[in-house]
Amino acid sequence: MSSLVTFNQILPQARNDLRSVGAFNAANLETVLSIFRAAVRENSPVIIQVYQRLFNDERASLIAAMTERLAAEADIPIALHLDHGESLDQIRKAIALGYTSVMFDGSKYPLEKNIALTAEAATIAHDAGVTIEGEIGHVPFGDGLPELSSASEAVEFIEKTGVDVLAVSVGTAHGFYKCEPVLDIKRLREISQCVSQPLVLHGGTGVSVDQLRAAIGCGVAKINIATELQSFFLCGVAAEIKKNGEAFKPVDLYFKPVEEKLTDYIATKIRSFS
Ligand SMILES: [Zn+2]
């Protein structure tokens, strides 16, 4: 019998071992199941993360209940994480729902305000025994330009906020890319030489395995995969519907082959990160 773990139970060790734990965004039963089955198959720790918008209705709570039930039956460490938390209330809500880790994303604010809010969020998280991720620089959504993180900012941010893991902006963006981004590995190495905390790479979708391996060699111990996974799921469902035509087919039977392919896809990711 195992239960959910915090980031501190999996990520510092991953950073020491020069490997990365996959952090996959779940939005429904089928994506949670596929992430879980892939991690069990690979006998690997995994992070199931839930985007902040899903905290606006019952979804985040239901995903927590599902994940807790699955974790209790498995022998692998599973962390349940709030992705891109945008308010202190959301941090409190995630903790109350049983999330073992939270992200406070103050990267849209100037550094001083980001530090002040993240420090407050870190106190709330740590008082509850939950780990926290912060972000400096800015990993843009869509076509926006990245604001890259510097080593001196990283040191100041960690000192003043006490975050357990740090998301840095070194050239990735959220969503699909028009062409593959080039990661600033030199900058990442400088940051990793100055801070001992595990680093996080957002926007892992569409970055080559070679570049991801180089990033893992520079202290990146958590790689976020959201867009690619969700798109894989939706395209799979669309293909099943097309294949079946007009005839009725129960929902679970539609999803089953998609879940199987998604599980294979996630397992491949987990293997390539470790
Ligand atoms: Zn992100």
Boltz pocket constraint, residues with backbone or C-beta under 6 A from the ligand:
constraints:
  - pocket:
      binder: B
      contacts: [[A, 84], [A, 139], [A, 174], [A, 202], [A, 203], [A, 224]]
      max_distance: 6.0
